[in-house]
Amino acid sequence: MSVWCVLLAAGQGSRSGLDGNKVFFRWRGRSVLSRCLDVLSDAEIYDGIVLVLSERDMSDYRALAEREGACPLVRRVVFGGASRRESGYNGLCALPEDVEIVSVHDAARPFVTPEIIRATVEDARRYGSGVISTPVVDTIKRIDPATRQVTTPDRAQLRAVQTPQSFNYARLMQAHERARREGLNVTDDAMVYEHAYGSVHLSDAPGAERNVKLTLPEDFRRLRAQKRPAMRIGTGYDAHRLAQGRRLVLCGVDVPHDRGLDGHSDADVAVHALMDALLGALGEGDIGRHFPDSDARYKGISSMLLLEQVMEIVRARGYRVLNADVTIVAQRPKLALYIVQMRENLAAVLGVDVECANVKATTTERMGFEGAQEGISAQAVALLEKTEEEA
């Protein structure tokens, strides 16, 4: 039995004041939609994601996936309907038959956390539903539409409901089928579930108060006004096994040796560590997220080409590399003759002087897997500097 997410991104967002769909709004070099997908992936709980888009936004989504990287968890993309309920139903219908738990999340909530996601899924397993919510801090007034009489409910009995909302898939589908037959008008899946079963279980998790929905023009103005750190630093580490019949490639240099490093790409362990350092400095995860070994496009590819793609992300985020330092750990072969070319290769892609792209090699005095000549590892540190404020 599997756990899936239906991610809703088909709304018009007419209240946002933006020209297009608000989920494509870019903040600090990455769109709202991509940020949302990143967190759903980081939760490490979903077997797949169904993305619900409007047909008019498909070209924008393809451009986003090309520019920012496609999320491997997005297994299917379906079109939304005329209402929030219909869009959710379309997404649910696209799920595989073995789904046990489904989460429904609004892509306009990019500040969701893995902790929130896991809390709702766990509650759905225990109670049939798990809906993240927060206490109401404002005093609420209820106005009778006919008499205009005002009453004040006890805010201790009120909760503000968000997404994600997780459910037993079979029960939610039954609730949606009933809502379709009755033409029920709802604003979220919790209302669909409540209509069929009476109530939902409200989930608690740290950080829910920051899980805001981007809706109004001032929400996006606040994002633009937030300042980024002027400098960022990241570290990276990678290791690969030595294998017969493989080239040994380090920092883009073919090094003569009786064995090479085994991997999906050319297994350039030094460049892999450097890419992880750059992505880490940006808070962009690791190379496994951006270049998964399950993707045939990266089979045998030069890691220097992947480094170029990482540098596109660095520049898109408004940063440049100040310097990078890479340490290669190998008992054999000796690498001194190749260090200069390695540094020149890295400097050319990083856009820095050679003196700012350092490469050094060391041994472990025959200790560990490197000392036993079973493999080679590498460590890297990268320092980035902000170049300009991003709109």
N, C-alpha and C positions, 0 to 999 in steps of 0.2 A: 504494500500500500504506500502511496506516495503523497508528498505535500507540494502543492503548487500555489502560485500567486497569480491573480488577475489584476493587472495594473491598468487603471483607467486613465487615458490621456486623450479622450475624444471630445472633451468639452470645448466650447468656443472661447471661454475666458473673456467674455465681452466686458466685464467689470474691471479688467486689469488695466485698461488704457493702452495696451500694446497693439501693434499692427497685426500680429498673428497669434497662434496658440502659445500660451504662456509657458508651456513645458519646454519650448525651444529657447526660452530666454537664457542667455549665457551670462554667467557670473563667475568671475575669476577664471575665465577660459574654459568653463565647462557648463553645459546646459543643465537646467533643472531636471530634465528627464534622465540624463546620464547620471547625475548625482543620485537620483532615486534608485536607478538600476544598480549602481555601485553598492549601496547599502543593502539592497535585497540580496545581492551576491555575497556580501560580507557576512550576512547572517548565517550562511552555511547550513540552511535548513530546507531550502526549496530544491525540488528536482527539476523544476522548470517554471517559466513565466509565460503567460499569455498577455500580450500587449494589445490593448484596445485603442485604436486610433480612428480618426475620421478619414475618409478616403482622400479628402483634399490635402491632408498632411503627409501622405506617404512619401512624396518626393523630398520633403523636408526631413523626414525620418531617415531616408536612405543617405542623404547628405550628412546628417548628424553621425550616423554609424560609420561612414567613411572618414569623417574628420576626427571623431572622438573615440572611435573603436566600438565595434558591435559587442553587446553583452552576450556571452555564450549561452546564458540561461534562457534567453528569449527564444522559445521554440516555435511560437506561432504568433502571427499578427492578424487580428481580425478588425472589422470595421464596427464602429459604435452605432447605436440606434438613435431614435428621436428623443429619448429621455434617459435620465440616469439609470433607471431600472432596466430599460431595454439594452443599454450598453453593457451593464453588468451581466445580464442574461446571455448576451452574445459571447462574452468572454467565458462564462461558465460552460456554455455548450461546446466550446473548443477544447475543453480539458479531456485528457485521456480517461478511459473507463476505470483505471485502478486508483484514482485519486481518493484519498481518505479525508484529508484536510485541505481546505482552500482558504487563502487569505485574499481579501479584496482591498486594494490600496489605491489611493488617489495620487497620481504622479505630481500633483501640485503641492505635495508634502515631502520635500526632499530632505528635511531635517529629522526624519525618522531614524531610529537607532536599531542595531541588531538586538539589543535588550528588549525593546518594545515589541519587535516582531516575534521573538521567541516567547515572550510572555503571553501574547494572544494565541499563538499556536498551541502552547501547552494547555491553556485554558480550554481551547476548542477540543482538545483530546479528552480532557477531564469532564467538561460540562456540556459539550456540544457547540459552544460558542465562546468567543473571547473578543471583546471590543474594547480597545484602549480608550481611556477617558481621564479627565482631570476634574478636580473640584472647581466649582464656580466661585470666583472671588468677588465679583461685582454683585450688587443688589439688583435683583431682577423684578421688573414690573409686568404684570399680566393685564392686558387691556381687553375688555369685552368689546368685540367689534360692533355689537348692536347698541349698547348703552354707553360705551366709552368709559365705563366704570373701571377704576384701577385697583388691583389687589397686589399684594406682595407675598410671593411664596417664600418659604423657608429655604434659603440657599444651601443649608446643610443637607437638604434632601435632593439637591440638584447636581447633575454632572454634565460637563461638556464632552461630547462624544467626537472622536477622531477616527481616522483610519491609521493603521490596518485594522480590519475586522476579519477574524478567522472563524471558520465554521466547519462542522461536519459537512462534507460536500453533498452527500445524498440528501440530508435534511434541508440544506439550503436550496438545492435544486427543486425539491418538492414545494418549498415555500415560494419560490419564484414562479413555478407553474401555476400555483393558486393565485398569486398576485396578477399574473397575465390574464387568467380567466376573468378575474374581477375588475381588471383595469385599475389596479391600485396605484395611486400617485405617491411616490416616496422620494426621500432625499438620500437614503443610504440603504445598505443591505441589512443593517440592524432592524430597520423598520419592516422590511420584508419578513425577516425571521420572527419578529415580535408578532406580526399580524397572524402568522401561522401557529406559533407555539406559546405566545403570551409574554415572553421576556427573553432577554439576552444576559449573559454573564459579563459584567464590566471588569476589565483587566486593569491592573496597576503596574507601572514600571518606571524606573528612574528616567528623567529627561523628557517625560511626556509633555511637560509645560512648554518645551521648546519645539515640539512637533507641530509647528504652525502651518496653516495652509496659505499659500501665496494667492491672493485674490484681488486686492485693490491696488490702484496705482502707488499708494504710499508704501505698500509692501515691497515693491520693486525699487522705489526710491531709497528705502532703507538699505537694501542690498548694495546698491551702487555706492552709497555713502560709506560703507564699511571699508576700513583700511586693511591692507595686507601687510604682513611682516616685510621689512626691507630686505632681509636676508633669510635664507633657509639652508639647512644642512641635512644631508641624508647619508646613510650608510648602506652598503650592499655586501652580500656574501653569496658565493655559489661554489659548487663542487661537481665534478664529473669523473666518471670512471674511465680509465684508459682501456682501449680495446683494439684488437688487431683489425687491419683493413680500414682504418679511419685516418683522415688527415689530422695533424695537430695544428690547430689555428689559435693564435693568441693575439689579441688586439689587431686582428686583421692580417697578421703575418703568418705565412706557412712556415712552420718550424720543422726542420728535418728530424724525424724520430721514427723508431720502429713501431710505434703505436700512436693512435690519436684519441681524442676525447669522444666518448659516446653520448649521443643526444639527438633530439628531434631536429634541431637546426644544425649548424656546423659546430655547436657545442663550445663556442669560444667563451670559456669560463670567465676570463677577465672582463670581457665586454658585458657579459651577463651581470656580473657584480656591479659594474659601473651603471648599467641601466637601472638596476634596482636602487642604487644610491640616488640617482636623479629622480626616479619616480617617488622614492621615499621622501625626498626633500619637498616634493609638491603635495604629498599626501595622496598620491594616485595609486596606492597599492603596489603590486609587483608585476614582473614580466609575465607571470602566469595568467594574470587577469587580461593583459593586453595582447599577449601572443601565446594562447594556450597550445599545448602540444597535441591537442585533439584536432587542431585546424591544419588541414593538408596544405594550406598556403605557405606554412612556415617550415615544411619538410625540407631539410637541407639548406635552408636560406642562410645567407651570410649574416652574421650577427651585427656587422657594421651597418647593414641596411636597416636592421631593427633599431640600432642606435640612432640612425637618422630620423626614424619615426618618433622615437622618444624625444629627440631634440625639437621636433615640430610641436610636441605637447608643451615642452618647456617654453618655447617662444610664444605659443598661443596663450599661455598663462601669464605672459608679460614678464618673464624672467630671462636671465642669461647666466651662463656658467662663468664663475670667477676662477675656480681652479678645481682640479680633480686629482686624486691620488689613488693609484691602484697597486696592490701587492699581490704577486703571483707566488703561490707556495707549491714548489715542485722539487723533488730530489734530483730528477733528471728529466729532460736534458738541461744543459747549462744554457742560459738565456741572454747572457751579457751582450752577445754579438747582435741581438735583435731588438734591444731595448730602444735604441734611437728611432728605428722605423716604427715601432709600436707607438711611441710618443707622438711622432709626426702624424700617424694615422688617426689617433684619438683627437689631437689638436685640430685637425682639419674638420672633423665632424662636430666637435664641440664649439668651434668658432673662437678658439683661444690661441694665444701664443704657445709654442712648444713648452716653454718653461712653466706654463700653468697646467700642463697635462703630464703628470709624473707617473712613471711606471717603474716598479722595482721588483726584484725576484729574490726569494729566499728559500732555504730548505728547512726541514724540521729535525736535522741531525739524525735521520733515518727513523724517526718516531712517527707513529700514526700511519694512516693510509697513504699520505703523500710520501712519507719516508720509505714505506714498503713498495713504492712505485705502483700502487693500485689505482691511483687517481691524482688529480691536480685540483687545488682549490684556489680561490681568489677573494680578496676583500677590497672594498673601494669606499672612498669618502668623496662627496661632491658638495661644493658650496655654490649656491645660487644667489643672485642679486636681482631685485625688482628693477625693471627698466622703465615702466610707465604704468599709470593707473588705467584700469580697464573699464570701459563703459558697461 
